[in-house]
Amino acid sequence: MAVAATFLAGAASRLLPPSIPFRFFGAAVTFHVVAWLAAMAGAGQVPAFAGGLGWPLAALHAVTLGVLAMTAIGASLQLFPVATRRPIAHAWLAGAVFWAYVPGVAAVVAGMGLPSPALLGVGAVAVALALVVFVVLFALNLSGAKGMPLVVAHGAVAAVSLAATLATALAVVAAYTLGAPVDRATMVALHLALAGYGFMGMLALGLSYVLVPMFALAESPPAHRAWASFALATGALALSVPAALGVLPGVLGVAAAGFGAVAAILHVQLMRETLSRGLRRELGIGFRLARIAWGALVASLVLALLLALDVPWPRLPTLFGATLIAGWLLSFVLGILQRIVPFLASMHAARGKHRPPTPSSLTAERPLRAHFRLHVAALALLAAGILAGNGPLVLAAAAAGTVGALAYAGFFATAVRRMTASIIDAGRPNR
């Protein structure tokens, strides 16, 4: 398949040391557990959550910073150099990002949950510094890119969105820690749009145009339709900024949600067509999660439209946030990560071996099946708890999510253990 050949051509020469991406992935898997535990601690507050320090906010940021952004950093540092055909500049800085970012995220989550504004402030500074370095590394890699312009375009919008997301986050943290005169509602609205749909959303859409055809052994989707989806999504993001700032919010907010919904529907159609035309028919549990995520993406934009229309339902913002973050982004990241981890592990283990291990031989299927069932149950219970305003249902969702996250951690640990054993075995002299 052309897309797989293009993506994989010379990929081995641009692989980072496995410790760099796998540290980020391991941290993401750990924060996945932390997120559900934090949701359990704040289960009674989740149905009516509308912002403010506490365990619901800690759970939200354990997902966004700890799982989503953590995975995005690890995947981007490894996969974008392959897509752009340029090795990452100053690879040692990628390792430094990890050692600043992970403690920073831990401090932010703890500072929100306890709550401790001082701890939150310290963590926010560490996270900001790490993300600035990541944005610079990312931008350097994208500049002068030689391949996959569609993926690079999505990455460029994601990088700009991340910079803006960081600015809004620091403004909100300053309001909590220093009492800065910031309109928190406006900053939070901007932050959610730029982080959810801008940074993570555009990365997810862009990398899908490479990873989905590659894993399905299919041709790339028609470029003109993919570029149309990109243009609509970018337009939606551009409209959402003045709407969040209070400039014609009814008109621009509705237009942003409408453009975004059309972009999402077009993207999902392209992904479904790609899967239907692929040579690999059995794509595993990861793509079941991806299909759920695509449905949640469209649903989140329908809910965004209702928000823009000022539908008078107090729990609508909470349901929107849960659908966007847990339904779409978390489900998609967990689904794709369970394909990326064995794939990269196989590439690293292949060095020096005549018969490298296959990704399937590095994958533990049983914990993934358990995680899928528990994750779906957690999403359903979470939605029901929010709709009914019922804390015990949210508690049950968090309990199911925690057990599922532990099962997912078992899958990751097994993949790393098998990769490490294969690398060690390859280094042994033949006897």
DOLO-776422 format. One record per residue: y negated, z negated, x negated of N, C-alpha, C in turn; residue in one letter. Coordinates in steps of 0.1 Angstrom, whole numbers, padded with zeros to 4 digits, always signed. Example, Ala and Ser with C-alpha at 12.3 -4.5 7.8 and 13.67 -1.06 7.14 Angstrom:
! DOLO-776422
+0057-0078-0132+0045-0078-0123+0033-0078-0132A/+0022-0071-0128+0011-0071-0137+0000-0079-0129S/
//
This chain:
! DOLO-776422
+0012+0000-0008+0000+0000+0000-0012+0000-0009M/-0022+0008-0005-0034+0010-0014-0042-0003-0016A/-0044-0011-0005-0052-0023-0007-0045-0033-0016V/-0032-0034-0015-0025-0044-0023-0025-0039-0038A/-0023-0026-0040-0023-0021-0053-0037-0022-0060A/-0048-0020-0052-0061-0021-0057-0064-0036-0061T/-0060-0045-0052-0063-0059-0054-0055-0065-0066F/-0043-0060-0067-0034-0066-0077-0035-0060-0091L/-0041-0048-0091-0042-0040-0104-0050-0049-0114A/-0043-0052-0125-0050-0060-0135-0053-0074-0131G/-0047-0079-0120-0051-0093-0115-0047-0103-0125A/-0035-0102-0132-0030-0112-0141-0040-0115-0152A/-0048-0105-0157-0057-0107-0167-0069-0115-0163S/-0071-0116-0150-0083-0123-0145-0079-0136-0138R/-0067-0140-0140-0063-0153-0135-0069-0165-0143L/-0074-0175-0136-0079-0187-0142-0066-0195-0146L/-0068-0205-0155-0057-0215-0157-0053-0221-0143P/-0040-0222-0140-0036-0227-0127-0042-0241-0123P/-0045-0249-0133-0051-0262-0130-0064-0261-0123S/-0072-0250-0124-0085-0249-0118-0083-0247-0103I/-0077-0236-0098-0076-0234-0084-0067-0245-0077P/-0056-0249-0084-0047-0258-0078-0053-0272-0076F/-0062-0276-0085-0069-0289-0083-0077-0289-0070R/-0084-0278-0068-0092-0277-0056-0083-0277-0044F/-0072-0269-0044-0063-0269-0033-0057-0282-0030F/-0053-0289-0041-0047-0302-0040-0057-0312-0034G/-0070-0312-0038-0080-0320-0032-0082-0317-0017A/-0082-0304-0014-0083-0300+0000-0072-0306+0009A/-0060-0305+0004-0048-0310+0011-0050-0326+0013V/-0055-0333+0003-0057-0347+0004-0068-0350+0014T/-0079-0343+0014-0090-0346+0023-0086-0342+0038F/-0076-0333+0039-0071-0330+0052-0065-0342+0059H/-0058-0350+0051-0052-0363+0056-0064-0373+0059V/-0073-0374+0049-0084-0383+0051-0092-0379+0064V/-0094-0367+0067-0102-0363+0079-0095-0368+0091A/-0082-0366+0093-0076-0371+0105-0076-0386+0106W/-0075-0393+0094-0075-0408+0094-0089-0412+0098L/-0100-0405+0094-0113-0409+0098-0115-0406+0113A/-0109-0396+0118-0110-0393+0132-0103-0404+0140A/-0092-0409+0135-0085-0420+0141-0093-0432+0142M/-0101-0435+0131-0109-0447+0130-0121-0446+0140A/-0125-0434+0143-0137-0432+0152-0133-0426+0165G/-0120-0426+0169-0115-0419+0181-0123-0422+0193A/-0127-0435+0195-0134-0438+0207-0148-0432+0208G/-0154-0428+0197-0167-0423+0197-0167-0408+0197Q/-0156-0401+0195-0156-0387+0193-0159-0379+0206V/-0154-0383+0218-0157-0375+0230-0172-0373+0232P/-0180-0383+0229-0195-0382+0232-0203-0381+0219A/-0196-0377+0208-0203-0376+0195-0214-0365+0196F/-0226-0369+0192-0237-0360+0191-0245-0362+0178A/-0239-0367+0168-0245-0369+0155-0247-0384+0152G/-0252-0387+0140-0254-0401+0136-0242-0405+0127G/-0246-0415+0118-0236-0420+0109-0224-0427+0116L/-0212-0427+0110-0201-0433+0117-0188-0424+0113G/-0177-0429+0117-0164-0422+0114-0163-0408+0119W/-0168-0405+0131-0167-0391+0136-0174-0382+0126P/-0186-0386+0121-0194-0377+0112-0186-0377+0099L/-0180-0388+0095-0172-0388+0082-0160-0378+0084A/-0153-0378+0095-0142-0369+0097-0146-0355+0097A/-0158-0352+0103-0163-0338+0103-0165-0333+0089L/-0172-0342+0081-0175-0337+0067-0163-0338+0058H/-0153-0346+0061-0140-0346+0053-0134-0332+0055A/-0135-0326+0067-0130-0313+0070-0139-0302+0063V/-0152-0303+0066-0161-0292+0061-0163-0292+0046T/-0166-0303+0040-0168-0304+0026-0154-0306+0019L/-0145-0314+0024-0133-0318+0017-0122-0307+0019G/-0121-0301+0030-0110-0291+0032-0116-0277+0031V/-0125-0273+0039-0130-0260+0040-0137-0255+0028L/-0148-0262+0024-0156-0258+0012-0147-0260-0001A/-0139-0270-0001-0130-0272-0013-0121-0260-0015M/-0115-0256-0004-0106-0244-0004-0114-0232-0008T/-0126-0230-0002-0134-0219-0004-0138-0218-0019A/-0141-0229-0025-0145-0228-0039-0133-0224-0048I/-0121-0231-0046-0110-0227-0053-0105-0213-0051G/-0105-0208-0039-0101-0195-0036-0111-0185-0041A/-0124-0187-0040-0134-0178-0044-0134-0176-0059S/-0133-0188-0067-0132-0187-0081-0121-0179-0086L/-0110-0179-0078-0098-0171-0083-0097-0157-0077Q/-0100-0156-0064-0098-0143-0057-0109-0133-0059L/-0122-0138-0059-0133-0129-0060-0133-0122-0074F/-0130-0128-0085-0129-0121-0098-0119-0110-0097P/-0108-0112-0090-0098-0101-0088-0104-0090-0080V/-0111-0093-0069-0117-0083-0060-0128-0075-0067A/-0136-0082-0074-0147-0076-0081-0144-0069-0094T/-0131-0072-0099-0126-0067-0112-0135-0072-0124R/-0140-0084-0122-0148-0091-0133-0143-0105-0134R/-0139-0109-0146-0135-0123-0148-0146-0132-0146P/-0143-0145-0142-0153-0155-0140-0160-0158-0153I/-0174-0158-0152-0182-0162-0164-0181-0177-0166A/-0180-0182-0178-0181-0196-0181-0170-0203-0173H/-0158-0200-0175-0147-0206-0167-0146-0221-0168A/-0151-0226-0179-0150-0241-0181-0159-0248-0171W/-0170-0241-0166-0179-0247-0156-0172-0248-0143L/-0162-0240-0141-0154-0241-0128-0147-0254-0128A/-0141-0258-0139-0135-0271-0140-0145-0283-0139G/-0157-0281-0144-0167-0291-0143-0172-0293-0128A/-0172-0282-0121-0176-0283-0107-0166-0292-0099V/-0153-0291-0102-0144-0300-0096-0147-0315-0098F/-0149-0318-0111-0151-0332-0114-0164-0338-0109W/-0173-0330-0105-0185-0335-0099-0184-0335-0083A/-0177-0324-0079-0177-0322-0064-0168-0332-0057Y/-0156-0334-0062-0146-0342-0055-0151-0357-0054V/-0155-0363-0064-0161-0377-0062-0173-0377-0053P/-0181-0366-0054-0192-0365-0045-0189-0365-0030G/-0179-0357-0027-0174-0356-0013-0168-0369-0009V/-0160-0375-0017-0155-0388-0014-0166-0398-0011A/-0177-0398-0019-0188-0408-0016-0195-0404-0003A/-0197-0391-0001-0204-0387+0012-0195-0392+0024V/-0182-0389+0024-0174-0393+0035-0174-0408+0037V/-0172-0416+0026-0173-0430+0027-0186-0435+0032A/-0197-0429+0026-0211-0433+0030-0214-0431+0045G/-0208-0420+0050-0210-0418+0065-0202-0427+0073M/-0190-0430+0069-0181-0438+0077-0184-0452+0077G/-0188-0458+0066-0189-0473+0065-0200-0479+0075L/-0212-0475+0077-0219-0465+0069-0227-0471+0058P/-0230-0463+0047-0238-0468+0036-0247-0457+0032S/-0260-0457+0036-0269-0446+0032-0270-0445+0017P/-0269-0456+0009-0270-0455-0005-0259-0447-0011A/-0247-0450-0006-0235-0443-0011-0236-0428-0007L/-0240-0426+0006-0242-0412+0011-0252-0404+0002L/-0263-0411-0002-0273-0404-0011-0267-0400-0024G/-0260-0410-0031-0254-0407-0044-0244-0395-0043V/-0235-0396-0032-0226-0385-0030-0232-0372-0028G/-0243-0372-0020-0250-0359-0017-0256-0353-0029A/-0261-0361-0038-0266-0355-0051-0255-0349-0059V/-0244-0356-0060-0233-0350-0068-0227-0337-0062A/-0226-0337-0048-0222-0325-0041-0232-0314-0043V/-0245-0317-0042-0255-0306-0044-0254-0300-0058A/-0253-0308-0068-0253-0303-0082-0241-0294-0084L/-0229-0299-0079-0217-0291-0080-0218-0278-0073A/-0224-0278-0061-0225-0265-0053-0235-0256-0059L/-0246-0261-0065-0255-0252-0072-0248-0245-0083V/-0240-0252-0091-0233-0246-0102-0223-0235-0097V/-0216-0239-0086-0207-0229-0080-0214-0217-0075F/-0226-0218-0068-0234-0207-0063-0238-0198-0075V/-0242-0204-0086-0246-0196-0098-0234-0188-0103V/-0222-0195-0105-0210-0188-0109-0206-0177-0100L/-0207-0180-0087-0203-0170-0077-0213-0158-0077F/-0226-0161-0078-0235-0150-0078-0234-0141-0091A/-0231-0147-0102-0229-0140-0115-0217-0130-0113L/-0207-0135-0107-0195-0127-0105-0197-0115-0095N/-0205-0118-0085-0208-0107-0075-0218-0097-0081L/-0227-0101-0090-0237-0091-0095-0230-0081-0104S/-0232-0069-0101-0226-0058-0108-0211-0056-0105G/-0207-0061-0094-0192-0060-0090-0188-0045-0089A/-0176-0042-0093-0171-0029-0094-0162-0025-0083K/-0157-0034-0075-0147-0031-0065-0150-0037-0051G/-0144-0032-0041-0144-0038-0028-0157-0042-0023M/-0166-0032-0020-0180-0035-0016-0181-0043-0003P/-0171-0041+0006-0172-0049+0019-0169-0063+0016L/-0160-0067+0008-0157-0080+0005-0169-0087-0003V/-0175-0079-0012-0186-0084-0020-0198-0086-0010V/-0200-0078-0001-0211-0079+0009-0210-0092+0017A/-0198-0095+0021-0195-0107+0028-0198-0119+0019H/-0193-0118+0007-0195-0129-0003-0210-0131-0006G/-0218-0121-0006-0232-0122-0009-0239-0130+0002A/-0236-0126+0015-0241-0134+0026-0237-0148+0026V/-0224-0150+0023-0219-0164+0022-0226-0172+0011A/-0229-0166+0000-0236-0173-0011-0250-0177-0007A/-0257-0168+0000-0271-0171+0005-0270-0182+0015V/-0260-0181+0024-0259-0191+0035-0256-0205+0029S/-0248-0205+0018-0244-0218+0012-0257-0224+0006L/-0265-0216+0000-0278-0221-0006-0287-0227+0005A/-0288-0220+0016-0296-0225+0028-0289-0237+0034A/-0276-0237+0035-0268-0249+0040-0271-0261+0032T/-0271-0260+0019-0274-0271+0010-0288-0276+0012L/-0298-0268+0014-0311-0272+0016-0312-0280+0029A/-0306-0276+0040-0306-0283+0053-0299-0296+0052T/-0288-0296+0044-0280-0309+0042-0288-0319+0035A/-0295-0315+0024-0303-0325+0017-0315-0330+0025L/-0320-0322+0034-0331-0326+0043-0326-0337+0052A/-0314-0335+0058-0309-0345+0067-0305-0358+0059V/-0299-0357+0047-0296-0369+0039-0309-0376+0036V/-0320-0369+0033-0333-0375+0030-0338-0383+0042A/-0335-0378+0054-0340-0385+0066-0332-0398+0067A/-0319-0398+0064-0311-0410+0065-0314-0420+0054Y/-0316-0415+0042-0317-0425+0030-0331-0428+0027T/-0340-0419+0029-0354-0422+0025-0364-0423+0036L/-0359-0420+0048-0368-0420+0060-0377-0409+0060G/-0373-0397+0054-0382-0386+0054-0385-0380+0068A/-0397-0376+0070-0400-0371+0084-0394-0357+0086P/-0382-0357+0089-0374-0345+0092-0369-0344+0106V/-0371-0333+0112-0365-0331+0126-0350-0329+0124D/-0343-0340+0126-0328-0339+0123-0321-0330+0133R/-0325-0329+0145-0318-0321+0155-0319-0306+0150A/-0331-0302+0146-0333-0288+0141-0325-0285+0129T/-0326-0295+0119-0318-0293+0107-0303-0293+0109M/-0298-0301+0118-0284-0301+0121-0280-0288+0127V/-0288-0283+0137-0284-0270+0143-0284-0259+0133A/-0294-0259+0124-0294-0249+0113-0282-0250+0104L/-0279-0263+0100-0268-0266+0091-0255-0261+0097H/-0252-0264+0109-0240-0260+0116-0238-0245+0116L/-0249-0238+0120-0248-0223+0120-0246-0217+0106A/-0253-0222+0097-0253-0216+0083-0240-0220+0076L/-0235-0232+0078-0223-0236+0072-0210-0230+0078A/-0210-0231+0092-0198-0227+0099-0197-0212+0100G/-0207-0205+0104-0206-0191+0105-0211-0183+0093Y/-0221-0189+0085-0226-0183+0074-0217-0184+0061G/-0216-0196+0056-0208-0197+0044-0193-0196+0046F/-0187-0205+0053-0173-0204+0055-0169-0192+0064M/-0177-0189+0074-0173-0178+0083-0173-0165+0076G/-0184-0162+0068-0184-0149+0061-0174-0148+0050M/-0171-0159+0044-0160-0159+0034-0147-0156+0040L/-0144-0162+0052-0132-0160+0059-0130-0146+0063A/-0141-0140+0069-0141-0126+0074-0139-0117+0062L/-0146-0119+0051-0146-0110+0040-0132-0109+0033G/-0127-0121+0030-0114-0122+0023-0103-0117+0032L/-0105-0118+0045-0094-0113+0055-0092-0098+0053S/-0102-0090+0049-0101-0076+0047-0092-0073+0035Y/-0090-0082+0026-0081-0081+0015-0067-0087+0017V/-0068-0100+0021-0056-0108+0022-0047-0104+0033L/-0052-0101+0045-0043-0097+0056-0036-0084+0054V/-0043-0073+0049-0035-0061+0046-0025-0064+0034P/-0029-0072+0025-0020-0074+0013-0007-0081+0018M/-0009-0092+0025+0003-0099+0029+0011-0092+0040F/+0005-0083+0048+0012-0075+0058+0018-0062+0052A/+0014-0059+0040+0018-0046+0034+0012-0035+0043L/-0001-0035+0045-0007-0025+0054-0019-0019+0047A/-0023-0007+0053-0036-0001+0048-0048-0010+0052E/-0059-0008+0045-0071-0015+0049-0076-0010+0063S/-0083-0018+0071-0088-0014+0083-0098-0003+0081P/-0101+0005+0091-0112+0016+0090-0125+0010+0085P/-0130+0015+0075-0142+0009+0068-0154+0009+0078A/-0156+0020+0086-0168+0020+0094-0168+0009+0104H/-0157+0006+0110-0156-0005+0120-0158-0018+0113R/-0152-0020+0101-0154-0033+0094-0168-0035+0090A/-0175-0024+0086-0189-0025+0083-0198-0028+0095W/-0194-0023+0107-0201-0026+0119-0199-0041+0123A/-0187-0046+0121-0185-0060+0123-0194-0069+0114S/-0195-0065+0101-0203-0072+0092-0218-0071+0095F/-0223-0060+0100-0237-0058+0103-0240-0067+0115A/-0231-0067+0125-0233-0075+0137-0233-0090+0134L/-0224-0094+0125-0223-0108+0121-0235-0113+0114A/-0240-0104+0104-0252-0107+0097-0264-0108+0106T/-0265-0098+0115-0276-0099+0125-0276-0112+0133G/-0264-0116+0137-0263-0128+0145-0268-0140+0137A/-0264-0141+0124-0268-0152+0115-0284-0151+0114L/-0289-0140+0112-0304-0138+0110-0311-0143+0123A/-0306-0140+0135-0312-0144+0147-0310-0159+0150L/-0299-0165+0145-0297-0179+0148-0307-0188+0141S/-0312-0183+0129-0322-0192+0122-0335-0194+0129V/-0342-0184+0134-0354-0187+0142-0351-0194+0155P/-0339-0191+0161-0336-0198+0173-0334-0213+0171A/-0327-0217+0160-0326-0231+0157-0339-0238+0154A/-0349-0230+0148-0362-0235+0145-0371-0236+0157L/-0366-0232+0169-0374-0233+0181-0382-0221+0185G/-0380-0209+0178-0387-0197+0181-0378-0189+0192V/-0384-0189+0204-0377-0182+0215-0362-0186+0215L/-0358-0199+0216-0344-0202+0214-0335-0196+0225P/-0341-0195+0237-0333-0190+0248-0329-0175+0246G/-0339-0167+0242-0337-0153+0240-0329-0150+0227V/-0334-0156+0215-0328-0153+0203-0314-0160+0202L/-0313-0172+0208-0300-0179+0207-0289-0171+0215G/-0293-0166+0227-0283-0158+0234-0280-0145+0227V/-0290-0138+0221-0287-0126+0213-0278-0129+0201A/-0281-0140+0194-0272-0144+0183-0258-0146+0187A/-0256-0153+0198-0242-0156+0203-0236-0143+0207A/-0243-0134+0214-0238-0121+0218-0234-0112+0207G/-0243-0111+0197-0240-0103+0185-0228-0109+0178F/-0227-0122+0176-0216-0128+0169-0203-0126+0177G/-0203-0127+0190-0191-0125+0198-0186-0111+0196A/-0195-0101+0197-0190-0087+0195-0185-0085+0181V/-0191-0091+0171-0186-0090+0157-0173-0096+0156A/-0171-0108+0162-0158-0115+0161-0147-0107+0168A/-0150-0102+0180-0140-0094+0188-0136-0082+0180I/-0146-0075+0174-0142-0063+0166-0134-0067+0154L/-0137-0078+0147-0130-0082+0135-0115-0086+0139H/-0114-0093+0150-0100-0097+0155-0092-0085+0158V/-0098-0075+0165-0091-0063+0168-0086-0056+0155Q/-0095-0055+0145-0091-0049+0133-0079-0056+0126L/-0080-0070+0127-0069-0077+0121-0056-0075+0128M/-0057-0075+0142-0044-0073+0150-0039-0059+0147R/-0047-0049+0146-0042-0035+0143-0036-0035+0129E/-0042-0042+0120-0037-0042+0106-0023-0048+0106T/-0021-0059+0113-0008-0066+0114+0002-0057+0121L/-0002-0050+0131+0008-0042+0139+0012-0030+0131S/+0004-0025+0121+0008-0013+0113+0014-0017+0100R/+0015-0030+0097+0021-0034+0084+0035-0032+0083G/+0040-0030+0071+0054-0028+0068+0062-0042+0069L/+0055-0053+0066+0061-0066+0067+0059-0071+0081R/+0070-0072+0089+0069-0076+0103+0069-0092+0104R/+0077-0099+0096+0077-0113+0097+0068-0119+0087E/+0057-0125+0092+0046-0130+0083+0046-0145+0082L/+0055-0151+0089+0056-0166+0088+0046-0174+0096G/+0047-0187+0095+0039-0196+0103+0024-0195+0100I/+0021-0192+0088+0007-0191+0084-0001-0182+0093G/+0005-0170+0097-0002-0161+0105-0002-0165+0120F/+0007-0173+0124+0006-0179+0137-0006-0188+0138R/-0009-0196+0128-0021-0203+0127-0033-0194+0127L/-0033-0183+0120-0044-0174+0119-0047-0168+0132A/-0037-0165+0140-0039-0159+0154-0046-0169+0163R/-0042-0182+0162-0048-0193+0169-0063-0194+0165I/-0065-0193+0152-0079-0194+0147-0087-0183+0152A/-0082-0170+0152-0090-0159+0157-0094-0161+0172W/-0085-0166+0180-0088-0169+0194-0099-0180+0195G/-0098-0190+0186-0108-0201+0186-0122-0196+0181A/-0122-0186+0172-0134-0180+0168-0142-0174+0179L/-0135-0166+0187-0141-0160+0199-0146-0170+0209V/-0137-0180+0211-0140-0191+0221-0153-0199+0216A/-0154-0201+0203-0165-0209+0198-0178-0201+0201S/-0178-0188+0200-0190-0180+0203-0193-0180+0218L/-0183-0180+0226-0186-0182+0241-0192-0195+0244V/-0188-0206+0237-0194-0219+0239-0208-0219+0233L/-0210-0212+0222-0224-0211+0216-0233-0204+0226A/-0228-0194+0233-0236-0187+0244-0240-0197+0255L/-0230-0205+0259-0233-0215+0269-0244-0225+0265L/-0243-0229+0252-0253-0238+0246-0267-0231+0246L/-0267-0218+0243-0280-0211+0242-0286-0210+0256A/-0277-0209+0266-0282-0209+0280-0285-0222+0286L/-0284-0233+0278-0287-0246+0283-0279-0251+0294D/-0266-0248+0294-0257-0253+0305-0256-0268+0304V/-0259-0274+0315-0261-0289+0315-0248-0297+0315P/-0241-0297+0304-0229-0305+0303-0229-0312+0290W/-0230-0326+0290-0232-0334+0278-0222-0332+0267P/-0209-0329+0271-0199-0328+0260-0197-0314+0255R/-0206-0305+0259-0205-0291+0255-0207-0290+0240L/-0217-0296+0234-0219-0295+0219-0207-0301+0211P/-0201-0312+0216-0189-0317+0209-0177-0307+0210T/-0175-0301+0221-0164-0292+0223-0167-0279+0214L/-0179-0275+0214-0183-0264+0205-0180-0267+0190F/-0184-0279+0186-0182-0282+0172-0167-0283+0169G/-0159-0289+0178-0144-0290+0175-0138-0277+0175A/-0142-0267+0184-0136-0254+0185-0139-0246+0172T/-0152-0247+0168-0156-0240+0156-0149-0245+0143L/-0150-0259+0141-0145-0264+0129-0130-0266+0128I/-0125-0273+0138-0110-0275+0138-0102-0263+0143A/-0107-0257+0155-0099-0246+0161-0099-0234+0152G/-0111-0230+0148-0112-0217+0140-0110-0220+0125W/-0120-0226+0119-0120-0226+0104-0109-0234+0098L/-0106-0246+0103-0095-0254+0098-0082-0247+0100L/-0079-0242+0111-0066-0235+0114-0065-0223+0105S/-0076-0215+0104-0075-0203+0095-0073-0207+0081F/-0080-0216+0076-0079-0220+0061-0065-0225+0059V/-0059-0234+0067-0046-0239+0065-0035-0228+0066L/-0038-0218+0075-0028-0207+0077-0028-0198+0065G/-0040-0194+0060-0041-0185+0048-0037-0193+0035I/-0041-0205+0034-0038-0213+0022-0023-0214+0020L/-0015-0215+0031-0001-0216+0029+0006-0203+0024Q/-0002-0192+0025+0002-0179+0019-0003-0178+0005R/-0016-0182+0002-0022-0181-0011-0015-0189-0021I/-0012-0202-0018-0006-0211-0028+0007-0205-0034V/+0017-0201-0026+0029-0196-0032+0026-0183-0039P/+0017-0175-0034+0014-0162-0040+0008-0164-0054F/-0002-0173-0055-0008-0176-0069+0002-0183-0078L/+0010-0192-0072+0020-0199-0080+0030-0189-0085A/+0034-0179-0078+0043-0169-0083+0037-0161-0094S/+0024-0158-0093+0018-0150-0103+0017-0158-0116M/+0014-0171-0115+0014-0179-0127+0028-0181-0133H/+0037-0183-0125+0051-0185-0129+0057-0173-0135A/+0051-0161-0132+0057-0148-0136+0055-0146-0151A/+0045-0152-0157+0042-0150-0171+0053-0153-0180R/+0057-0143-0188+0068-0146-0197+0082-0145-0191G/+0083-0140-0179+0096-0140-0173+0099-0126-0169K/+0112-0122-0170+0116-0108-0166+0118-0108-0151H/+0123-0119-0145+0125-0120-0131+0117-0132-0126R/+0105-0130-0122+0096-0141-0118+0101-0146-0104P/+0098-0158-0101+0101-0164-0088+0093-0157-0077P/+0099-0155-0065+0091-0149-0054+0083-0160-0047T/+0073-0156-0040+0065-0166-0032+0074-0174-0023P/+0084-0167-0017+0092-0174-0007+0101-0185-0013S/+0105-0182-0026+0113-0192-0033+0105-0205-0037S/+0092-0203-0037+0083-0215-0040+0078-0222-0027L/+0082-0217-0015+0077-0222-0003+0087-0231+0004T/+0083-0243+0008+0092-0252+0016+0088-0250+0031A/+0097-0244+0038+0094-0240+0052+0094-0251+0062E/+0103-0261+0060+0105-0272+0069+0092-0279+0072R/+0085-0284+0061+0072-0291+0064+0062-0282+0070P/+0062-0269+0068+0052-0260+0074+0055-0259+0089L/+0068-0259+0093+0071-0258+0107+0067-0271+0114R/+0069-0282+0107+0065-0295+0113+0049-0295+0114A/+0043-0291+0104+0028-0291+0104+0023-0282+0116H/+0028-0270+0117+0024-0261+0128+0024-0268+0142F/+0036-0274+0145+0037-0280+0158+0027-0292+0160R/+0026-0300+0149+0017-0312+0150+0002-0307+0150L/-0001-0297+0143-0015-0292+0143-0019-0287+0156H/-0010-0279+0162-0013-0273+0176-0014-0285+0186V/-0005-0294+0185-0006-0306+0194-0019-0314+0192A/-0023-0315+0180-0036-0322+0177-0048-0315+0183A/-0048-0302+0181-0059-0294+0187-0059-0295+0202L/-0048-0294+0208-0047-0295+0223-0052-0309+0228A/-0047-0319+0221-0051-0333+0225-0065-0336+0222L/-0071-0330+0211-0085-0332+0208-0093-0325+0219L/-0090-0313+0223-0098-0306+0233-0097-0314+0247A/-0085-0319+0250-0083-0326+0262-0091-0339+0262A/-0091-0346+0250-0098-0359+0249-0113-0356+0251G/-0118-0345+0245-0133-0343+0247-0136-0339+0261I/-0128-0330+0267-0130-0326+0281-0130-0338+0291L/-0120-0347+0288-0119-0359+0298-0127-0370+0293A/-0134-0370+0282-0141-0381+0277-0132-0393+0274G/-0120-0390+0269-0109-0400+0268-0106-0403+0253N/-0110-0415+0248-0108-0419+0234-0093-0420+0231G/-0084-0425+0239-0070-0426+0236-0064-0412+0233P/-0068-0402+0241-0063-0389+0238-0067-0384+0224L/-0080-0387+0220-0084-0383+0207-0076-0391+0196V/-0073-0404+0199-0065-0411+0190-0051-0405+0188L/-0045-0401+0199-0032-0394+0198-0034-0381+0190A/-0045-0374+0192-0047-0361+0184-0048-0364+0170A/-0055-0375+0166-0057-0378+0152-0044-0383+0146A/-0036-0390+0154-0023-0394+0149-0014-0382+0146A/-0013-0373+0155-0005-0361+0153-0011-0353+0141A/-0024-0352+0140-0030-0345+0129-0027-0351+0116G/-0027-0364+0115-0024-0371+0103-0009-0369+0098T/+0000-0370+0107+0014-0367+0104+0016-0352+0099V/+0009-0343+0107+0010-0329+0103+0004-0327+0089G/-0008-0333+0086-0014-0332+0073-0005-0337+0062A/+0002-0348+0064+0012-0353+0054+0023-0343+0052L/+0028-0336+0063+0038-0326+0061+0033-0314+0053A/+0020-0311+0056+0014-0300+0048+0013-0303+0033Y/+0009-0316+0031+0009-0321+0017+0022-0320+0010A/+0033-0322+0018+0047-0320+0012+0049-0306+0008G/+0045-0296+0016+0046-0282+0013+0039-0279+0000F/+0027-0284-0002+0019-0281-0014+0025-0287-0026F/+0029-0300-0025+0036-0306-0036+0048-0299-0041A/+0056-0294-0031+0068-0287-0035+0065-0274-0042T/+0055-0267-0037+0051-0254-0044+0046-0256-0058A/+0038-0267-0060+0033-0270-0074+0045-0274-0083V/+0054-0282-0077+0065-0287-0085+0074-0275-0090R/+0077-0266-0080+0085-0255-0084+0078-0245-0093R/+0065-0243-0092+0058-0235-0101+0058-0241-0115M/+0056-0254-0116+0055-0260-0129+0069-0259-0136T/+0080-0262-0128+0093-0261-0134+0096-0247-0139A/+0091-0236-0131+0094-0223-0136+0086-0219-0148S/+0073-0224-0149+0065-0222-0161+0071-0228-0173I/+0076-0241-0172+0083-0248-0183+0095-0241-0187I/+0103-0236-0177+0115-0229-0180+0112-0216-0188D/+0101-0209-0184+0098-0196-0191+0094-0199-0205A/+0089-0211-0208+0085-0214-0222+0097-0218-0231G/+0108-0220-0226+0120-0224-0234+0126-0212-0241R/+0130-0213-0253+0136-0202-0260+0150-0199-0254P/+0153-0186-0255+0166-0182-0250+0177-0188-0259N/+0188-0192-0252+0199-0198-0260+0211-0189-0259R/
//
